[in-house]
Amino acid sequence: MKAQLAQLVRILKNSTSPVTSSALANTLNVSPRSVKTYIQEINGISPETIHSSRRGYTIDPNKAADLLLSSESTIPQTSNERINYILKQIISHGPIDSFDLCDEMYISYSTLKSELVKVRRKLADSDLQLVIQNDQMFVMGLEKNKRKLLSTIMYEESRNNFVNYGIMVSTFESIDIDFIKETILQTFNEFHYFVNDYSLENLILHVTITIDRIRNGYATTEVGTLLPVIRSHEHELASAIIHKLEERFSIQFNETETAEFTLLILSRASNLDYEEINPKNLKQYIGEEVYALAQAIIDDFSSYFYIDLSQPEFFVRFALHIKNLLVRASSDYFSKNPLTESIKQNCPLIYDASVSAAKIIHEQTGIYLNDDEIAYIAFHIGGALELQNTIMTKINVCIFCPNYYNLNTQISDKLNSRFSSQIVINNVITVEENLNKVTADFMISTMNTNVAVSMPTLVISPFITEQDFNNIERMIKDIQRRKRQNIFREHLSYLIRPELFEVRQAASDKNTLIHDMAEKLKQLDYVSDTFEEEVLERDRMSSTAFGPFAIPHAMKMHEKKTGMNIMILRSPVNWDEKPVQLVMMLCFNRNERYIFNEVFEPISMILSDRDILKTALSTESCEQFIDLLVNCLD
């Protein structure tokens, strides 16, 4: 909240009688018209906070306190927090007045100028530019680049600051979270359910908040039309955990809370022996309207931040949460969230995205969500981003092991202990018939299977020997290499089209060859008229020949399209006293320069091997050329 708005809230909160607009204007040193604008903004943030009468303005003291607490808790403290705050403000709400921004962050103008140096650098990395005119700051550049920068900040927030096990323990000091964790794992094992580390952490958080809420008298009393009848096995699982929790923490779950808790478990754990809730049958649980509402929120998030949250696992969990949220709202009951302020402080952009989701809910249902409920939405979004971060960097593994004396749990624990930084165990399968229901990067099995599976499979000893660990390590490295190869192939296939691949017997000289290749790019509408001269200028500064091959390119990346023009010569051309037979001319659109960083160095290193280069010179098509480079990566 802006400093002027916070000041207005304080004035009204401390006043024992209505305050006129002229009195407020004099105190704030603004016009009465500005006062009315401020009041509209405040009521936009927190509806019905300020009330108007003939005598002047009054404020709801409780809402005023919440607003001021929110304003004070979200002031960025560190340089990195200020940089991200500035980026969010100028991208989402620009143009922004420089001095207003100083007031909002409680910093001096000199401090702001210092931070703007780093802001410019971060914007430049995304092909964006900071512009300041008459103290008004805004960002110039493509809208998609602005949104991608915001999504990058959101991923950073989820990776560095999102609620983890340590934060839970320190926040809920009076609740034995280790007991909750052990209870869930033991009971899941008894009922043959599996939950990976990330879903387990999320489940523990929700259970902890539920216990805290019941303890403090916020139990749900409205049964409502929650969901269809839950199967007996699932109800027994939830009841077994609830019984242990009730006994340990001296609390009582009612019927609605038991149903909610059961659904919470089903949306995070997997047991392929039983039919699960999935996107195909979800509508029968939550109804068409809630399903459409959840989809609208995810679509809005995707279009604004360019982040895909449509994965089935997330959609099911999120839609169930929206359903339960609406049930709570129907009885005018909202959950208290002890971690709200932590989320607002540490993950402001994720929280801001959750506010946007709350706005969609209000527009479609008329329901206003308080900060605590918005923070619950942030849990889901932040958790999904955190998991996406993990999936992008780790290998997804499925374990197949019959449930014999808890052997599957022991194997899972050993693998997590040895390879937690490299793998994510997404499923533990105990029944062979269920193997075709899951997908992963590879499967670890304690026995040969009779069911054909699409995943690469590694058979290990049930007791995991050191040789098994070595084999798993090799499998992980092989899959990591294949993932890098797939990305490399995508880039090369995008750059090298059939019309940009040519084999010639010879070329008269370097400049003629550069002219011919640049002219082809120009005719295909890849480059502008100045491209050829820019390539020549770059080559004059320092030769672009690397032994028998050359990679001519311009200094600036501002062409119409991105591509790579390949020329193979049967006889070498003299290129700055070097006999060159392979020429790869690069042109890049500024919005795709990241591809340059992804391909330039690997191609140079691969072709530095003379045997590989010799094979490359014998290729007859762009497909053969791409296959060779991809197969030789790493």
C-alpha positions in Angstrom: 0.0 0.0 0.0 1.3 3.5 -0.9 2.6 5.7 1.9 -0.1 8.3 1.3 -2.8 5.7 1.7 -1.3 4.3 4.9 -1.1 7.8 6.3 -4.7 8.4 5.5 -5.7 5.2 7.2 -3.7 6.2 10.3 -5.4 9.6 10.5 -8.9 8.1 10.3 -8.0 5.2 12.7 -6.7 7.7 15.4 -9.7 10.0 15.0 -12.6 9.7 17.5 -15.0 11.5 15.1 -15.6 11.8 11.3 -13.0 13.7 9.3 -13.9 15.9 6.4 -12.2 15.7 3.0 -10.8 19.2 3.3 -9.3 18.4 6.7 -7.7 15.3 5.3 -6.4 17.2 2.3 -4.8 19.8 4.6 -3.1 17.2 6.7 -1.9 15.2 3.7 -1.0 18.3 1.7 -3.0 17.2 -1.3 -6.2 18.3 -2.9 -9.7 17.1 -1.7 -10.0 15.4 -5.1 -6.9 13.3 -4.3 -8.3 12.4 -1.0 -11.4 10.9 -2.7 -9.1 9.0 -5.1 -7.1 7.6 -2.1 -10.3 6.5 -0.4 -11.4 4.7 -3.5 -8.1 2.9 -3.7 -8.3 1.9 0.0 -11.8 0.5 -0.4 -10.6 -1.3 -3.6 -7.9 -3.0 -1.5 -10.2 -3.7 1.4 -14.0 -3.2 0.6 -16.1 -1.2 3.0 -13.1 -0.1 5.1 -13.9 3.7 4.9 -17.4 5.0 5.2 -18.7 8.4 4.1 -21.4 10.6 5.7 -22.4 14.2 5.7 -20.1 14.8 8.7 -17.1 13.2 6.9 -15.2 9.9 6.7 -14.9 7.2 9.3 -13.0 3.9 9.2 -13.5 0.3 10.4 -10.9 0.0 13.1 -10.3 -3.7 12.6 -9.9 -3.4 8.8 -7.6 -0.3 9.4 -5.4 -2.4 11.7 -5.2 -5.2 9.1 -4.3 -2.7 6.4 -1.6 -1.0 8.4 -0.1 -4.4 9.5 -0.1 -5.5 5.8 1.5 -2.3 4.7 4.3 -2.5 7.3 5.0 -6.2 6.9 5.5 -6.1 3.1 8.1 -3.3 3.0 11.1 -4.8 1.2 14.1 -4.9 3.5 17.1 -6.2 1.4 18.5 -5.0 -1.9 17.2 -8.0 -3.7 13.7 -7.6 -2.2 13.8 -3.9 -3.3 14.9 -4.8 -6.8 12.1 -7.4 -7.3 9.6 -5.0 -5.7 10.6 -2.2 -8.1 10.4 -4.6 -11.1 6.9 -5.8 -10.0 5.6 -2.3 -9.6 6.9 -0.8 -12.8 5.9 -3.8 -14.9 2.5 -4.4 -13.4 1.5 -0.9 -12.5 3.8 1.5 -14.4 4.3 4.3 -15.0 5.4 4.8 -11.4 6.5 8.0 -9.8 10.1 7.8 -8.5 9.3 9.7 -5.3 6.1 7.7 -4.6 8.2 4.5 -4.9 10.7 5.9 -2.4 7.9 6.6 0.0 6.4 3.1 -0.4 9.8 1.4 0.4 10.9 4.0 3.0 14.2 4.7 1.2 16.0 7.8 0.0 16.1 8.9 -3.6 19.9 8.2 -3.6 19.2 4.6 -2.5 16.6 4.2 -5.2 19.1 5.4 -7.9 21.6 2.8 -6.6 19.0 0.0 -6.9 17.9 1.2 -10.4 21.4 0.3 -11.7 20.7 -3.4 -10.8 17.1 -3.0 -12.1 18.4 -1.9 -15.5 20.8 -4.9 -15.6 18.0 -7.4 -14.8 15.7 -5.8 -17.4 18.4 -5.9 -20.0 18.9 -9.6 -19.4 15.2 -10.0 -20.6 15.6 -7.5 -23.5 13.7 -4.8 -21.6 14.6 -1.2 -21.0 13.9 1.1 -18.0 12.8 4.6 -19.1 12.5 7.6 -16.8 10.7 10.7 -17.9 9.8 13.5 -15.5 10.4 11.2 -12.6 7.9 8.7 -14.1 9.4 5.2 -14.5 8.2 2.6 -17.0 9.5 -0.4 -18.9 9.9 -0.6 -22.7 9.9 -3.9 -24.5 7.7 -6.8 -25.6 4.9 -7.7 -23.2 5.8 -11.4 -23.3 9.3 -10.5 -22.0 7.8 -8.5 -19.2 5.6 -11.4 -18.1 8.5 -13.9 -18.4 10.6 -11.7 -16.1 7.8 -11.7 -13.6 7.6 -15.5 -13.8 11.3 -15.7 -13.3 11.0 -13.7 -10.1 8.1 -16.0 -9.0 10.2 -19.1 -9.5 13.0 -17.5 -7.5 10.5 -16.8 -4.7 9.2 -20.3 -4.6 12.7 -21.7 -4.7 14.2 -19.5 -2.0 11.5 -18.4 0.3 8.5 -20.7 0.2 7.2 -22.4 3.3 9.3 -25.4 4.2 9.6 -27.9 7.0 11.9 -25.7 9.1 9.6 -22.7 8.8 6.7 -24.8 9.9 8.5 -26.0 13.0 9.5 -22.5 14.0 6.1 -21.0 13.3 4.0 -23.7 15.1 6.2 -24.2 18.2 3.3 -25.6 20.3 2.5 -28.3 17.7 4.6 -31.5 17.4 5.2 -31.5 13.7 7.6 -34.4 13.8 4.7 -36.5 15.3 2.4 -35.4 12.5 5.0 -36.4 9.9 5.6 -39.8 11.4 1.9 -40.5 11.9 1.1 -39.7 8.2 4.0 -41.9 6.9 3.3 -44.8 9.2 -0.4 -44.8 8.4 0.2 -44.4 4.6 2.5 -47.4 4.8 -0.1 -49.5 6.6 -2.7 -48.7 3.9 -0.2 -49.0 1.0 -0.4 -45.3 0.0 2.6 -43.4 -1.3 3.4 -39.7 -1.1 6.6 -38.0 -2.3 8.6 -35.6 -0.3 7.1 -32.4 -1.8 3.5 -33.5 -1.5 4.2 -34.8 2.1 5.6 -31.4 3.1 2.5 -29.7 1.7 0.2 -32.2 3.4 2.0 -31.7 6.8 1.5 -27.9 6.5 -2.2 -28.2 5.9 -2.7 -30.7 8.7 -0.7 -28.4 11.1 -2.9 -25.4 10.2 -6.0 -27.5 10.6 -4.9 -28.5 14.1 -4.0 -24.9 15.0 -7.4 -23.7 13.6 -9.4 -26.3 15.6 -7.4 -25.5 18.8 -8.3 -21.9 18.5 -12.0 -22.4 18.0 -12.2 -22.1 14.2 -13.8 -25.5 13.6 -16.0 -25.8 10.5 -19.6 -26.3 11.6 -21.4 -26.1 8.2 -21.5 -29.5 6.5 -22.8 -28.1 3.2 -22.7 -30.1 -0.1 -19.1 -31.0 0.2 -18.6 -34.1 -2.0 -20.1 -37.5 -2.9 -19.7 -40.5 -0.6 -16.0 -41.4 -0.1 -15.0 -45.0 -0.4 -14.6 -47.0 2.8 -10.9 -47.7 2.3 -10.2 -44.0 1.9 -12.3 -43.1 4.9 -10.5 -45.7 7.1 -7.2 -44.2 6.1 -8.2 -40.7 7.0 -10.0 -41.8 10.2 -6.8 -43.7 11.3 -4.7 -40.6 11.0 -7.4 -38.4 12.6 -7.8 -40.7 15.6 -4.0 -40.4 16.3 -4.1 -36.7 15.9 -7.2 -36.2 18.1 -5.5 -38.3 20.8 -2.2 -36.6 20.7 -3.4 -33.0 20.4 -6.7 -33.2 22.4 -8.9 -32.0 19.6 -12.0 -33.2 17.8 -12.6 -33.4 14.0 -16.2 -33.0 13.0 -17.9 -34.7 10.0 -17.0 -31.9 7.5 -13.4 -31.6 8.6 -13.0 -35.4 8.3 -14.4 -35.2 4.7 -12.1 -32.3 3.9 -9.1 -34.1 5.4 -9.8 -37.3 3.4 -9.9 -35.3 0.2 -6.7 -33.5 1.2 -5.0 -36.9 1.4 -6.5 -38.2 -1.8 -5.3 -35.1 -3.7 -1.7 -35.6 -2.5 -1.2 -39.3 -2.1 -1.4 -42.1 -4.7 -2.6 -45.7 -4.4 -3.1 -47.2 -7.8 -4.9 -50.2 -6.3 -7.9 -47.9 -6.0 -9.7 -45.4 -8.4 -8.3 -41.9 -7.8 -9.7 -38.5 -8.3 -8.4 -37.2 -11.6 -9.3 -34.5 -14.2 -11.7 -36.9 -16.0 -13.9 -37.6 -12.9 -13.3 -34.4 -11.0 -16.5 -32.7 -12.2 -18.7 -35.3 -10.5 -17.0 -34.3 -7.2 -16.9 -30.6 -7.4 -19.5 -29.6 -10.1 -19.3 -27.8 -13.4 -19.2 -24.3 -12.0 -16.3 -24.9 -9.6 -14.4 -26.8 -12.3 -14.8 -23.8 -14.7 -13.8 -21.4 -12.0 -10.6 -23.2 -11.2 -9.9 -23.4 -15.0 -10.4 -19.7 -15.4 -7.9 -18.9 -12.6 -5.3 -21.2 -14.2 -5.9 -19.7 -17.6 -5.5 -16.2 -16.3 -2.3 -17.1 -14.5 -0.9 -18.7 -17.7 -1.8 -15.7 -19.9 -0.4 -13.2 -17.5 2.8 -14.9 -16.3 3.4 -17.4 -19.0 3.5 -20.2 -16.4 1.6 -23.4 -17.1 -0.2 -24.7 -14.0 -2.5 -27.1 -16.0 -0.8 -30.3 -14.9 -3.4 -32.8 -13.8 -1.9 -33.3 -10.3 -2.0 -29.5 -9.6 -5.5 -29.0 -11.2 -7.1 -31.7 -9.0 -5.6 -30.3 -5.8 -6.4 -26.7 -6.7 -10.0 -27.4 -7.8 -10.7 -29.3 -4.6 -9.3 -26.4 -2.6 -11.6 -23.9 -4.4 -14.6 -26.2 -3.8 -13.8 -26.3 -0.1 -13.2 -22.6 0.0 -16.6 -21.9 -1.4 -18.2 -24.3 1.1 -16.5 -22.3 3.9 -17.7 -19.0 2.4 -21.3 -20.2 2.1 -21.4 -20.3 5.9 -19.5 -17.0 6.3 -16.5 -19.0 7.7 -12.9 -18.4 6.6 -9.8 -20.3 7.8 -7.2 -18.5 9.9 -3.7 -18.8 8.3 -0.8 -18.2 10.7 1.7 -18.0 7.8 -0.1 -15.2 5.9 2.3 -12.5 6.8 5.3 -14.7 6.1 3.9 -15.4 2.6 3.2 -11.7 1.9 6.7 -10.7 3.1 8.8 -13.4 1.4 6.8 -14.2 -1.7 5.1 -10.9 -2.7 4.7 -11.7 -6.4 3.2 -15.2 -5.7 0.8 -13.5 -3.2 0.0 -10.8 -5.8 -0.9 -13.6 -8.3 -3.1 -15.1 -5.6 -4.9 -11.7 -5.1 -5.7 -11.8 -8.9 -7.2 -15.3 -8.4 -9.3 -13.9 -5.5 -10.5 -11.2 -7.8 -11.7 -13.8 -10.4 -13.5 -15.7 -7.6 -15.2 -12.4 -6.5 -16.2 -11.6 -10.1 -17.8 -15.0 -10.6 -19.2 -15.7 -7.2 -19.5 -12.4 -5.4 -17.4 -13.7 -2.6 -14.6 -11.5 -1.1 -11.6 -13.5 0.2 -9.6 -12.2 3.2 -5.8 -12.3 3.4 -5.7 -15.7 5.1 -7.7 -17.4 2.3 -5.6 -15.6 -0.3 -2.5 -17.0 1.4 -4.0 -20.5 1.1 -4.2 -20.0 -2.7 -0.6 -18.8 -2.6 0.3 -22.2 -0.9 -1.0 -24.0 -3.9 0.6 -21.7 -6.5 4.0 -21.6 -4.7 4.0 -25.3 -4.1 3.3 -26.0 -7.8 6.1 -23.6 -8.8 8.5 -25.2 -6.3 7.7 -28.6 -7.7 8.2 -27.4 -11.3 11.6 -26.1 -10.3 12.4 -29.5 -8.9 11.1 -31.4 -11.9 13.1 -29.2 -14.3 16.4 -30.0 -12.5 15.7 -33.6 -11.2 15.0 -37.0 -12.7 11.5 -38.5 -12.1 11.7 -42.0 -10.8 9.1 -44.8 -10.2 9.8 -47.7 -7.9 8.2 -51.1 -8.4 8.5 -53.4 -5.4 5.9 -55.8 -3.9 4.9 -54.7 -0.4 6.8 -57.3 1.6 7.9 -56.4 5.1 7.9 -52.7 4.3 10.6 -53.4 1.7 9.3 -50.7 -0.6 9.6 -48.0 2.1 13.1 -49.1 2.9 14.1 -48.9 -0.7 12.5 -45.5 -1.1 14.3 -44.2 2.0 17.7 -45.5 0.8 17.3 -43.9 -2.7 16.3 -40.6 -1.2 19.2 -40.7 1.2 21.7 -41.3 -1.6 20.2 -39.4 -4.6 17.9 -36.8 -3.1 19.7 -34.0 -5.0 19.2 -35.8 -8.3 15.9 -37.6 -8.3 12.2 -37.2 -7.3 10.4 -40.4 -6.5 6.9 -39.8 -7.8 5.3 -43.3 -7.4 5.9 -46.5 -5.5 4.0 -49.3 -7.2 3.4 -52.6 -5.4 1.0 -54.3 -8.0 2.4 -55.2 -11.4 -0.9 -54.5 -13.2 -0.7 -50.8 -12.3 2.7 -50.2 -14.0 1.1 -49.0 -17.2 -0.8 -46.3 -15.3 2.3 -44.2 -14.4 5.0 -42.4 -16.3 8.5 -41.4 -15.2 12.0 -40.9 -16.6 12.9 -44.4 -15.5 11.7 -47.2 -13.2 13.7 -49.0 -10.5 12.4 -52.5 -10.0 13.3 -55.3 -7.6 12.2 -58.0 -10.1 11.7 -58.6 -13.8 8.1 -57.8 -14.8 5.7 -59.5 -17.2 4.0 -56.2 -18.1 5.5 -54.1 -20.9 6.3 -50.6 -19.7 7.4 -47.6 -21.8 9.9 -46.4 -19.2 13.6 -47.4 -19.1 13.9 -50.0 -16.3 16.7 -50.9 -14.0 16.4 -54.1 -12.0 18.2 -54.0 -8.6 18.5 -56.2 -5.6 15.7 -55.9 -3.0 18.5 -55.0 -0.5 20.3 -52.5 -2.8 24.0 -53.3 -3.1 26.8 -50.8 -3.8 26.8 -52.1 -7.4 23.1 -51.2 -7.6 23.9 -47.7 -6.4 26.5 -47.4 -9.1 24.1 -48.6 -11.8 21.5 -46.1 -10.7 24.1 -43.3 -10.8 24.9 -44.3 -14.4 21.2 -44.4 -15.3 20.7 -40.9 -13.9 23.7 -39.5 -15.8 22.5 -41.1 -19.0 19.0 -39.7 -18.6 20.4 -36.2 -17.8 22.5 -36.4 -20.9 19.5 -37.4 -23.0 17.5 -34.5 -21.6 20.3 -32.1 -22.5 20.4 -33.7 -26.0 16.6 -33.2 -26.4 16.9 -29.5 -25.6 19.9 -29.2 -27.9 18.0 -30.9 -30.7 15.0 -28.6 -30.2 17.2 -25.6 -30.6 19.1 -26.9 -33.6 15.8 -28.0 -35.4 14.5 -24.5 -34.8 17.7 -22.9 -36.2 18.5 -25.2 -39.1 15.8 -25.6 -41.7 16.2 -27.5 -45.0 16.3 -24.3 -47.0 19.3 -23.2 -44.9 21.4 -26.2 -45.6 23.6 -26.3 -48.7 26.6 -28.4 -50.0 28.9 -26.7 -52.6 32.0 -27.9 -54.3 33.9 -24.8 -53.6 33.8 -21.0 -53.0 36.1 -18.4 -54.6 36.8 -16.4 -51.4 35.6 -15.6 -47.9 33.8 -12.4 -48.7 31.9 -13.8 -51.7 30.8 -16.8 -49.5 29.6 -14.4 -46.8 27.7 -12.4 -49.4 26.0 -15.4 -50.8 24.9 -16.8 -47.4 23.8 -13.4 -46.1 21.8 -12.8 -49.3 20.0 -16.1 -48.9 19.0 -15.1 -45.3 17.8 -11.8 -46.7 15.7 -13.4 -49.4 14.1 -15.7 -46.9 13.2 -12.6 -44.8 15.5 -13.6 -41.9 17.7 -10.5 -41.9 17.8 -6.8 -42.8 19.8 -5.0 -45.5 22.6 -4.1 -43.0 23.2 -7.7 -41.9 26.0 -8.5 -44.3 28.0 -5.5 -43.4 27.6 -6.2 -39.7 28.8 -9.8 -40.2 31.9 -8.5 -42.1 32.5 -5.9 -39.4 32.4 -8.6 -36.7 34.8 -10.8 -38.7 37.2 -7.9 -39.2 37.4 -7.2 -35.5 38.4 -10.9 -34.8 38.2 -13.8 -37.2 35.2 -16.0 -36.8 37.1 -19.0 -38.1 37.8 -21.8 -35.6 40.3 -23.9 -37.5 38.5 -25.8 -40.3 35.1 -24.3 -39.5 33.7 -20.7 -39.2 30.7 -19.2 -37.4 30.2 -15.7 -38.9 27.6 -13.6 -37.1 26.8 -10.0 -36.3 27.6 -8.2 -33.1 24.0 -7.2 -32.4 21.1 -9.5 -32.3 18.3 -7.5 -33.9 17.3 -9.5 -37.0 13.8 -10.3 -38.1 14.1 -14.1 -37.4 16.5 -16.5 -35.8 18.3 -19.1 -37.9 21.5 -20.8 -38.9 22.6 -21.0 -42.5 24.9 -24.0 -43.1 27.4 -24.2 -46.0 29.5 -27.3 -46.5 32.4 -27.0 -49.0 34.0 -30.1 -50.6 37.1 -28.0 -51.2 38.3 -25.5 -48.5 38.1 -21.7 -48.8 40.9 -19.5 -47.5 39.5 -17.7 -44.4 42.1 -15.5 -42.8 44.9 -18.0 -43.7 42.8 -20.9 -42.4 41.3 -23.6 -44.8 37.6 -23.6 -43.9 35.1 -26.2 -45.2 32.2 -25.7 -42.9 30.5 -22.3 -42.4 27.6 -21.7 -40.0 26.2 -18.2 -40.3 24.0 -17.2 -37.3 21.3 -14.5 -37.2 19.2 -13.9 -34.1 16.1 -11.9 -33.1 16.8 -10.1 -29.9 14.0 -11.9 -28.1 15.6 -15.3 -28.8 19.2 -14.5 -28.0 19.2 -17.1 -25.2 19.3 -19.7 -27.9 22.7 -18.3 -29.0 24.1 -19.0 -25.5 22.7 -22.5 -25.6 24.1 -23.5 -29.0 27.3 -21.5 -29.7 29.7 -23.0 -27.2 28.5 -26.7 -27.6 28.7 -26.5 -31.4 32.2 -25.0 -31.2 33.4 -27.7 -28.7 31.9 -30.5 -30.7 33.3 -29.5 -34.0 36.8 -28.9 -32.5 37.1 -32.7 -32.6 38.6 -33.4 -36.1 37.0 -36.8 -36.4 33.5 -35.3 -35.7 34.2 -32.5 -38.1 35.2 -34.9 -40.8 31.9 -36.8 -40.4 30.0 -33.5 -40.4 31.6 -32.5 -43.8 30.2 -35.8 -45.2 26.5 -35.1 -44.2 24.1 -34.5 -47.0 21.1 -33.0 -45.2 20.2 -30.8 -42.2 18.7 -33.8 -40.5 22.0 -35.8 -40.7 23.9 -32.7 -39.6 21.6 -32.2 -36.5 21.7 -35.9 -35.6 25.5 -35.8 -35.6 25.7 -32.8 -33.3 23.1 -34.1 -30.9 24.7 -37.5 -30.7 28.1 -36.0 -30.0 26.9 -33.7 -27.2 28.7 -34.6 -23.9 
